[in-house]
Amino acid sequence: MDIKRAKIPNRIGIVPSVVLFGIPAALLWLATHALMPRLLARGWEPLLAWFFAGGLVLGPLLAAALVGGAVAIQSTSQARLLEHLRVRKMTSSDWRLTGLAIGGTIAAIAGLHALNVLVWPQLPTQPDFIHFKPLATDQLYLLAVWLPFFAVNIIGEELWWRGFIQPRQEPVFGANTWIVQGVLHGAFHFSFGPGVLLVLLPVVFVIPWSVQRSQNTCVGIVVHGSINGPAFLAINLGLLPS
């Protein structure tokens, strides 16, 4: 089914890149520093407040990628839309690259965390709007609530940043696109604080690098999910220090 024609740029330079990352970054700051304190003051469970507030920002990223892609191809064909967003079947070389990216990212994060421990004053590695800690038995239901939030978070970010925006940046920035993506994706998380940004540096640069190298958004989804998901579970199940 065809849809109404609209102007979707084929190339995204530095100014629209800053706008497309900057608006969600500003909304994320409002969600975490304006909305969440009000929810917590009303007695909301902190994780539920984060899932709700964060979802108000991350959900629209997923919608923007799907709608923007459909408008760009002037069709609602699922197969054409996924191909436009470079969502492709993982090949053996994709899996090897993904494994390398995940292993390198984990090692780099561990190194930066160790470096941070030696720096005085030590930067906090948790955002100031929420402190993640092991869940009590009566809080384990939150893991079921987390699952849809996790899916929207990972898929929404990757389809928008890497599936929709990055292919339009590559004709402008060429081989340096992953660097531009990394800087802007890091800036998207500025509301999390400098300590979190420090340990996130490997993630925000490795993901666009691996996607640019593979030309497959699924690589970014797997890398992002493989870092984000286990880290969340390890902290909230008490397997890592909070």
Residue pairs with C-beta under 8 A, 6 or more apart in sequence:
1 75
1 76
1 77
2 74
2 75
3 70
3 71
3 74
3 75
3 76
4 71
5 71
5 74
6 71
8 68
8 71
8 72
9 16
9 168
10 168
10 171
11 168
11 169
11 171
11 172
12 20
12 165
12 168
12 169
12 172
13 169
13 172
14 172
14 180
17 165
17 169
17 180
17 184
18 184
20 165
21 161
21 184
21 185
21 187
21 188
22 187
24 57
24 60
24 61
24 188
25 187
25 188
25 189
25 190
25 191
27 56
27 57
28 54
28 57
28 188
28 189
28 191
29 190
29 191
31 53
31 54
31 56
31 57
32 50
32 53
32 54
32 127
32 129
32 130
32 191
32 192
33 129
33 191
35 53
35 56
36 49
36 50
36 53
36 129
36 130
37 129
39 49
39 52
39 53
40 46
40 49
44 52
45 139
45 142
46 130
46 131
47 130
47 139
47 142
47 145
47 146
47 236
48 142
48 145
49 130
50 129
50 130
51 145
51 146
51 149
54 149
54 153
55 149
55 152
58 149
58 152
58 153
58 156
58 157
59 152
59 156
61 156
61 157
61 159
61 160
61 161
62 152
62 155
62 156
62 159
62 160
63 156
64 160
64 164
65 85
65 156
65 159
65 160
65 163
65 164
66 81
66 159
68 164
69 81
69 84
69 85
69 159
69 163
69 164
70 76
70 81
72 84
73 80
73 81
73 84
75 81
82 88
85 159
85 163
85 164
85 217
86 162
86 163
86 167
86 211
86 215
86 216
86 217
87 159
87 163
87 216
87 217
87 218
88 215
88 216
88 217
88 218
89 218
90 98
90 216
90 218
90 219
90 222
91 216
93 214
94 214
94 216
94 218
94 219
97 210
97 213
97 214
97 219
98 210
98 219
98 222
98 223
98 226
101 206
101 207
101 209
101 210
101 219
101 223
102 222
102 223
102 226
102 227
104 202
104 206
105 202
105 203
105 206
105 223
105 227
106 227
108 201
108 202
108 206
109 199
109 202
109 203
109 227
112 198
112 199
112 201
112 202
113 125
113 199
116 122
116 123
116 125
116 195
116 198
116 199
122 195
123 193
123 194
123 195
123 198
124 193
124 195
124 196
125 195
125 196
125 198
125 199
126 132
126 195
126 196
126 242
127 191
127 192
127 193
127 196
128 193
129 191
131 242
132 232
132 235
132 236
132 242
133 235
133 236
133 242
134 235
134 236
134 237
134 238
134 242
135 142
135 143
135 236
135 237
135 238
142 236
143 233
143 236
146 232
150 225
150 228
150 229
150 232
153 228
154 221
154 224
154 225
154 228
154 229
155 221
157 224
158 207
158 211
158 217
158 220
158 221
158 224
159 217
161 181
161 185
161 208
161 220
162 181
162 207
162 208
162 211
162 217
162 220
163 217
165 181
166 177
166 181
166 208
166 211
166 212
169 177
169 180
169 181
170 177
170 212
173 179
173 180
177 208
177 212
178 205
178 208
178 209
178 211
178 212
179 205
181 204
181 205
181 207
181 208
182 201
182 204
182 205
182 208
182 209
185 204
185 207
185 208
186 197
186 200
186 201
186 204
186 205
189 196
189 197
189 200
189 204
190 197
192 200
203 224
203 227
206 223
207 220
207 223
207 224
208 220
210 219
210 220
210 223
211 217
211 219
211 220
231 240
233 239
234 240
235 242
